[in-house]
Amino acid sequence: MGTGHALRIGIVVFDDAEELDVVGPYDVLTAWAGTSPLRPEVVTFSADGSGVRCAKGLRLVPDTSRDEVGLLHVLVHPGGRGTRPLTRDGEHLAWLRAVRQETALLASVCTGSLVYAAAGLLAGRPATTHWAALDELAELDRSVLVDTEARYVDDGDVVTSAGVSAGIDMALHLVARLESPDAARRVRREIQYDPAPPV
């Protein structure tokens, strides 16, 4: 698959992406990459390779551009305010449909699933999104089987997750699926992810 890495994971970034939707999965997947014999490569990319300003103001400089990223095994599409323009961006949706043809696994965090739905990639499939956007998901494609309860929904070659922090759960699930539950537990311990909210 290009660079000599067996497994390449790309996280697409864009203006007004939700910060934790990007860096939550990135942290899980890069922590995994540090110890895994599969040597996964995790890359970030934007449409043109330029920096982006996330929803709360964090600025990110991605590794590369959409045209240069090359073949991926897994695509992670974050959510955030910036997904709404993307649901109407013909170029982005066409790119996603093309990526679908050559990428084994598509994953989304939060309202990233709205963009997949707008591209027609969730037709007739179970999926989820942020609790406040469940109706939007249903309106974008009436055939989507919207799951209102799950933290993430694994439908084989498409995995969608609920809002923001649920992307961390989904990324740990991807590690379990791509390597093993033990590997995922090691990552969870390394990043000390053991939710016990104080409120």
Buried (B, 14 or more C-beta within 10 A) or exposed (E): EEEEBEBBBBBBBBBBBBBBBBBBBBBBBBBBBEEBEBEBBBBBBBBEBEEBBBBEEBEBEBBBEBEEBEEBBBBBBBBBBBBBEBBEBEEBBEBBEEBBEEBEBBBBBBBBBBBBBBBBBBEEBBBBBBEEBBEBBBEBBEEBEBBEEBBBBBBEEBBBBBBBBBBBBBBBBBBBBBBEEEBBEBBBEBBEBEEEEEE
